[in-house]
Amino acid sequence: MRLVGLGSQDGDEDIMKITGLRTAQVEVPFERPIRTAIHHIAGVNCVLLWLDTEAGVTGEAYMFAFGRRRTDVLEAMAKSLAPVVVGREAADIQAIWQAMWADINFLGHKGVSIFALSAIDAALWDIAGKAQGKPVAQLLGRMRSKVPAYASEGLWVSSSIDELQAEAKALVAKGFRAVKMRFGKPRFEEDVERATAIREAIGPKIALMADANQGLSVNHAIRLGRAIEHLNLTWFEEPVPAYDLDGHARIAAALDTPIASGETEYAVPGFADMIERASADILMPDLQRVGGISEFMKVAAMAQAAGIPVSPHIFTEQSLQLCGAIANVNYAEHMPWFAPLFRERMEMDGEGNLLIPDRPGLGFTFDPEAIERFRVA
C-alpha cells in the first residue's frame, strides 16, 4: 500500500484512514523524590496513546500528570474523543483538530480536554512523518538540526547548597551550557544565597535560569528579582500563579531579568492574552496544554510577530521536532523524566546543543519492554 502524505498529488494513492485509538497507563518513578515551591514529586504518571491506521502506520504520543488518579481522567478524556477521530483520513490533521475543538466545547477549551486533543494531534503529526519517511520538522519547514539546551533535571528546592553546587558542576561536566535552578524557600535571602552559590559553581559563561513554579507573591518576586539582578539570569520563570497575568506583567516591568511563563496556558486565545498584557518576555508553551503541534506552531508564529522568543516546556523528545522548525526558539528544555519509555535516546553535541533527530515522524518510539515494566495495572 502506498501511503498518502501531506501535500501528495497522486490521486491513485490509497487513503490512509484511522482505524483505532489505544491507550496504556505507565508510572515512571524517580530515583529520589524532588521538591519545588508547590510540588512534592516521586515520579511521573503517563497515558501513552497510539493512533492506528489501515496502512499499518501508527502514531504515538503521551500525556502526563503527577498521580494515578489524574491519569485515569486523562485516559478517559482521550477515549471520549475516539469517535471524533476514528474513521477520518489521517492526513486531515487540521480538520480533525477543528472537529475535536468543537467536540470539547461543552467542557471548555482548557484543562484535561485540551490534554487529550493535544496528544491526538501530536500522534497525527507522527503518522504524517512516518508515512512520508520524513521527520516532522521537515514537514513543518525545517530550519535547524540542533538547538541550545538547558539542563532541567536538577537543582531542586530540596537540595542543600553543597548539593546544588555539586549538581551544577556535574551538569556542566556533561556538556550543558545552561542550567535551571528552582526558587521556593520561605525567606527570599535563602534563594539569593542558593542562586549565588550556583553562579559561583558554574562561572559567568554558563547560562543560569531560575523557576519559582508559581510559588511567590508579586512583591516577593520583585524583591527577589532585584536582589539577583547581578547574577545575570537568562530568565526568571513563573514567579507567581500562572493565572495572574497582571502580576506577571508587573514583575516583568519592574525587573531587567526576562520573565518566562506559559507552560500552564492553553491554546492561541490564552497566549494572545499573555502577549497583549505583556505578561512574559519569553513564552513557554507546553505540548499537552497548548493544543498539540498544530496549535504550538500558531502560538510560535504569533510570538514571533510580537518579537517574543519561545522555549517548549518539557516533552523534550517530541518538542525537538518543533525546535527544528520554529525560528524564534531560544532553548529546548532537557528533561529526562520520560527517557526510559523510548527506544531512542536524546543526543547532544559538544557545545551544549541537543540534536534534532532526522528519523521519521517525531523521531522517538515507545519501547514495548519499558511499557510492560512501568505499566499500571
N, C-alpha and C positions, 0 to 999 in steps of 0.2 A: 504494500500500500504506500502510495506517495502521500506525504503529509502536507497539508496546507499550512503555509507560513504567512506571517503578516506581509501584506503587500504583494502576495502572489497573484500573477496574472493568468495562470494556466487554468482555464475553465474546466478541463477534463480531470483535474485532480480531485480525489475523494475528500469530502468534507469530514473533518475530524470533530465528532461530537463528544461531549462529556457524558460518560456513562455512569459515574458514581462518585460519591464523596465519602471518604473514610476518615476516621479519627482514632487516635490512641492517646492515652494519658501516660506521662512518664514523670518521674521525680529524680532530679539530679542533686544529690547532697553535696555540700561544701566540706572541705577538709576541716575547717573550723568556722563557727558562726561569725558573722560580721555585724557591725552596727553603724548606722548613720544617725542623723539628727532625729529621724522619725521611724526608723526601721530596725528590727532585730531579725536577721535573716540567716536561716540554717541551710537553705538550698532553694532551688527553683522548681516549680511545677509547670509542666508544659502540656499543651494539647497539640499533638502532631496532626497534620492534615494532609491528605492525599486527594487529588482530583484525577480520576482515571478517564481515559478516552478510548474510543473504539479502535484507535490505531495502536494502542499499547503504550502510548506516551503518557507518563504520569507526572503531574506537577506536585511539588512538595512545598509546604510552608508550616509555620507553627505560631502559636500564641503562648504567652507565659503569664504566670502570676505567682504570688507568694502564698502558698497554702492550697491544699487539695480541694477544700470546699469551694474555692473560687474557680478552679479549673473545671469542676462539674458544670458550673454555669456557662463558662466559655464553650465547652463542648456542646452543650445543649443548644446554644445560640448558633453555632456553626451548622449543626444538623438541621436546624429550623430553616436555614437558607438553601438547603439541598434542592427543594422543589423549584426554586428560582433559577438554579444553575444547571442541574442535570437535564440533558437533552438539548442544551444550547450548543452552538458551534464554539469551539474553544478559542478560535481566533477573534471572536467578537468581544474583546475584553472591555471596551468602553460601554458597549450596550449592556453587558452583564453587570458592570459596575452601576450603571444608572438604574437597572432593574432592582438590584439589591438595595440601593439608596432609597428607592421608592418603597420597597417592601418593609424597611425598618422604620418608616416614618412614624408609626404609632408609638414605638418605643423611644424614638428620638435619635438624633444624629450625633450622640456622644455615648461613651461607655461601652458595654460589652457588645452591643450591636455593631459598633464600628470595628471592634476587635475581630469579629468573625468576618465581616466584609473585607477587612484588610488582608487576612490570611488567605481567603479565597482569591482575591485579586493577585496576591504575590504568587500563588500556585498557578494561576493562569499565565502570568508572565514567564514562569519557569517552563510551562508547557510550550509557549511560543518559541523560547530559545532552544529548547531541546528538539522541537520539530524541525527547526532550520539548521540545527547544528551550530548555533552561534550563542555567545554569551549575551545576557540581557543588556549589558552596557552597550553592545554593538547595535542592538535593536533600537535603543533609546538615543543613539548618536554618540558613540564613544569619543572621549577627548583625552583620556589619560590611562596609563597602565598601572599606576601606583598612586598612593595618596598618603600624606603625612598622618601618622597615628599617635594617639596619646594613650598611655597605659592607664587603665581604669580599674584594674583588678586589686589594687592595694590602697594603703594609706587611709585606712578607715578610722572613724572616731574611736573605735575600741582599742586602737594601738597606742602604746606608750610612745614617748618622744624617741627613746632609743630604738624602738621597733620601727618607727616611722623613718628615721634616718637610715637604718639598715635596709628597709624595704625600698626606699627611694634609690639608694645606691645600687641595689640589685636590679631594679628595673632599668636603670641607665646602662648597667653592665650587659643587659640583654639586648641593647641596641636602641631603646626608646630615646627619643629626643624631646619628649613631652610627657609629663605625668600629672595625674589629678589626685588631689587630696580631698578630704571631707571636713567641713566645719560642723560644729554642733555641740561644743562644750557649753556648760551653763554660763561661764564667765567669758566675755569676749577676749580678755587677756590671755586665756588659755589657748584659744585658737590662734591668736597672734604669735604666741610662743611656738606653737606647733608649726605654723607656716614658716616662721623664721628658721626653725631647725631644719626643715626640709630644704629651704633655699640654700642654707649653708652646706647641706649634704650634696646637693646636685650642682651647685655653682650657678653663675649668672647666664650661661648659654643654653641651659635646658629650660624649655617652656614649662611653666607651672600653672595649672588650673586649680580652682577650688570650688567645691559643690556643697552648698548648705542644705540640700534636699528639702527645701521649703520650710526649714525649721526655725527661722528667725522672724523677729518683728522688723518693720521698716526702719525704726530708729536704731535698733541693734545692728542691722545690716549696714547702715550708713556709717555708724561709728566704727564697726569692724573694718569696713572697706577703706575708710580713710586711714586707719592705723596700719594697713598693709600696702598702701599705695607704693611705698618704696621697694616692695618685693617684686614689682613688675609682673603681676599675674596676667596671664593671657586672657582669662575671663573669671568672673565670679558668677557661679551658676545657681539658679533657683534660690535666691536668698530668702524669699517669703512664699507663702502658699501660691500655687500656680494660678488660682482663680483671681488673685489680687493683681490685676493688670496695672491699675493705677499705682499701687505700691511699688511694683517693679519699675514703672516709669519714673517715680520719684527717686528711687535709688540710682537708676541709670543717669538721671540728670545731675545727681549730687556727686558722682564718682567719675574719675578718669578711667578706672578699670572697666572694660566692657562687661555688660551684663548678658548672660546667656540663659535662655529659657525656651520652653515649647515642648518638652518631652511629654507633658500631660495635656497638651492641647489637641483638638480634634478638627481635622478637615480644613478646607480652604476658608470657610467663614470664621473659624476660630483664629487662624493665623492672620487673616485680614484685619481682625480686631486688634491683635497684638501689634501689627505694623502701624495701624492708624494711631494707636495710643503711645507709640514709641516705648513699648514695654521691654524690648530687648535689643541689644546690639548684634547678637548672634542668635539665630533660630535653630532649635534642636528637635526637628520632627522625629517622632517615634514611629517605626514602621507599622506597629499594630494599632496605634491610635490615630495616625494621620489619615488613614483611608487606603493603605496599601501603596504599591509602587505608582499606580496611576495618579493618585492624589498627591503623593510626595513630589512628583515631577511638577505639578501645578504650583504647589507651595514654593518649591525652589525657584521657579521662574518668577513668581510674584515677589519673592525676597530679592532676587537679582535685580528686578526693576526698581526696587527701593534701595539698592546699594547695600544689602544686608547679606553677610555670609551665612551658610548653613552647615551644621555638623550633625549627622544622624545619631540618634540615641540608641545605644546597644544594637542588638540584631546584627552584629558585625559581619557575620558570614554573608547574610543576604543583602545587607546595606552596601557592601563593597561594590556591587554592580551599579548602584545609584551613584556612588562616589566616582565611578568611572565615566559617568555621563553628565554630571551636573557641574557647570562652570564655576559656581560660587561656593563650592565645598572648600572648607579650610582644613578640617581634620576628620578622620574616622576614629570612633571610639573603639579601642581594642578591649573587649570584654570576653574572657574565655569561659564564661559560665556554661555555654551551650556546646562548646567544642567536643565534649565526649559523645554527643549524639550523631556526629557526622563521620563519614569515611575519610573525607579530605581534611587537611589542616590549613589554617591560615599561615601565610608565609610573609616574612619581612626581608627587605634588603639590608644593607649595612649602614643605611643612613636614616633609620627611623621611619621608613615608609612601609605600609602594607601593600603587597602586590595584589592587583585585581585579577582574579582568575580568568583565564581565557577558555575555560570549559563551557560547554553548552548550558543554557538556562542560567540559573542563579549560581551555578558552579559548585554547590555543596549538596550532597545527598545523604539521607539518613542511613545510619549503619544498623542493619537488622539485629545484629548481636547486641548492640548497645540498647536498642529499643527493648529487647527482652530483659536485659539486665536491669534497666531502670523502670520497666513498666509498672504501673499502678494497677492492681487487680480490680 
